[in-house]
Amino acid sequence: MVHPVFNRAQVDGWTPPHHQLTTSADRDSRADAWIAGTGAAITYGHNHAAYLPQPDRIELPDRHQFVDTAGFYSTSTHGLCHWTGHPTRLARDLTGRFGDDACAAEELVAELGAAIACAHLGITPTARDDHASYLAHWLRILDADPETLFIVAARALAAVDHIDASQPDTVDSDVLEEVSA
């Protein structure tokens, strides 16, 4: 599949939209509303971050346990991307165990999805310490079948689209899109 891509300077008659810079408090407020808008069961105060498919719950440390707010939102959106894989939502295979290919592929979906979601929310995601341990496995999977990257990227985008679609009318998705444009 090939898609033409143009630099904005190559498009006649197009004027880029004017974006007002928002404060970090406004950005965080919109991100909090976007996360809450999913209706996902999220519990805080844990010493880990995890999505548990059986109780259909995301467990996160308290916000103050993160080095910065970007880390909090990056981890939260990562968990939400896993949450979209539940059988009642996008029905991805969440049965993989740590170290196997299915688990590594799902982690890549969640990580790419978190990067897309953070960009969507105007947040620069932060790398986590565990990324290095995942990279070797991701590279092995992608080396064995380069098409996997397209499958994983499509699933990550579908996860973020699902989160967007789950938003109540009170969350202005146009504002979120303006932030990421």
C-alpha positions in Angstrom: 0.0 0.0 0.0 1.4 3.4 -1.0 0.2 6.8 0.1 1.4 10.1 -1.3 2.6 12.5 1.4 3.1 16.2 0.9 4.8 18.8 2.8 2.4 21.6 3.7 4.4 24.0 1.6 3.5 21.9 -1.4 -0.2 22.3 -1.0 -1.6 25.4 -2.8 -4.3 27.3 -0.9 -3.9 25.5 2.4 -3.5 27.5 5.5 -2.4 25.7 8.6 -4.9 26.0 11.5 -4.0 28.4 14.3 -3.5 26.6 17.5 -3.7 28.3 20.8 -1.0 27.1 23.2 -2.6 25.6 26.2 -1.3 25.4 29.7 -0.1 22.1 31.1 -3.1 22.3 33.5 -5.5 22.6 30.6 -3.7 19.7 28.8 -3.8 17.5 31.9 -7.5 18.4 32.5 -8.3 17.3 28.9 -6.2 14.1 29.3 -8.0 13.3 32.6 -11.4 13.8 30.9 -10.4 11.6 28.0 -9.2 8.8 30.3 -12.3 9.1 32.5 -14.5 9.2 29.4 -13.7 5.6 28.6 -15.5 4.4 31.6 -12.7 1.9 32.2 -12.3 0.6 35.8 -9.0 2.1 37.0 -7.7 1.7 40.5 -4.8 3.7 41.8 -2.3 3.1 44.6 -0.6 0.0 43.3 3.1 -0.6 43.1 2.8 -1.7 39.5 0.9 -0.9 36.3 -1.2 -3.6 34.8 -4.3 -4.4 32.8 -6.2 -7.5 34.3 -8.5 -9.0 31.6 -10.6 -11.2 34.0 -11.8 -8.4 36.3 -11.5 -6.0 33.3 -9.5 -3.5 35.4 -6.4 -1.3 35.0 -4.2 -1.0 38.0 -1.9 2.0 38.3 0.4 3.6 40.8 -0.8 6.9 42.3 0.0 10.0 40.1 2.6 11.3 42.5 4.6 8.0 42.2 5.6 9.0 38.6 8.6 11.1 37.8 6.5 13.4 35.8 2.9 13.8 34.4 4.0 12.6 31.0 5.0 9.3 32.6 1.6 9.1 34.3 -0.3 9.7 31.1 2.0 7.4 29.0 1.4 4.6 31.4 -2.3 5.3 31.7 -2.8 5.3 28.0 -0.7 2.1 27.6 -3.1 0.5 30.1 -6.1 1.8 28.2 -4.8 0.4 25.0 -4.6 -3.1 26.6 -8.1 -2.5 28.0 -9.5 -2.1 24.4 -8.3 -5.7 23.7 -11.0 -7.1 26.0 -13.4 -9.6 24.3 -16.3 -7.1 24.7 -14.3 -4.4 22.9 -11.8 -5.1 20.1 -11.2 -8.8 21.1 -7.5 -9.1 20.7 -5.7 -12.1 22.1 -4.7 -11.2 25.6 -3.7 -14.7 26.7 0.0 -14.4 26.0 2.4 -14.9 28.8 5.4 -12.7 29.5 8.2 -13.7 27.1 6.1 -15.2 24.3 5.4 -13.7 21.0 1.7 -13.0 21.6 2.5 -11.1 24.7 5.3 -9.1 23.0 3.0 -8.2 20.1 0.2 -7.0 22.5 2.8 -4.9 24.4 3.9 -3.4 21.1 0.2 -2.6 20.3 -0.2 -0.9 23.7 3.1 1.0 23.4 2.4 2.3 19.9 -1.2 3.1 21.0 0.1 5.0 24.0 2.4 7.0 21.8 -0.5 7.8 19.4 -2.8 8.7 22.3 -0.2 10.9 24.0 0.4 12.7 20.7 -3.4 13.1 20.4 -3.5 14.6 23.8 -0.5 16.9 23.3 1.7 15.0 25.7 5.3 14.0 25.0 5.5 10.4 26.2 8.5 9.2 28.2 10.5 6.1 27.7 10.2 3.6 30.5 13.0 1.5 31.9 11.4 -1.8 30.7 11.4 -0.7 27.1 14.9 -2.0 26.6 13.9 -5.5 27.7 11.0 -5.4 25.2 13.0 -4.1 22.3 14.9 -7.3 21.7 11.7 -9.4 21.6 9.9 -6.9 19.3 12.9 -6.8 16.9 12.9 -10.7 16.8 9.2 -10.7 15.9 9.5 -7.9 13.4 12.6 -9.5 11.8 10.8 -12.8 11.4 7.8 -11.1 9.8 8.1 -7.4 8.9 4.4 -7.3 8.0 3.7 -7.7 11.7 4.6 -4.0 12.1 1.6 -3.0 9.9 -0.7 -5.4 11.8 0.4 -4.0 15.2 0.2 -0.4 14.0 -3.3 -0.9 12.7 -4.3 -2.5 16.0 -2.8 0.4 18.0 -4.6 2.9 15.9 -7.9 0.9 16.3 -7.3 1.0 20.1 -7.0 4.8 20.1 -10.0 5.1 17.8 -12.0 2.9 20.1 -11.1 5.1 23.1 -12.1 8.2 21.1 -15.4 6.6 20.1 -16.1 5.7 23.8 -16.0 9.3 24.8 -19.2 10.9 26.1 -20.5 14.0 24.3 -19.1 16.2 27.1 -15.5 15.5 26.0 -14.8 17.6 22.9 -12.8 15.4 20.6 -12.3 18.3 18.2 -10.3 20.1 20.8 -8.2 16.9 21.3 -7.6 16.7 17.6 -6.5 20.3 17.5 -4.0 19.6 20.2 -2.4 16.9 18.1 -2.5 18.6 14.7 
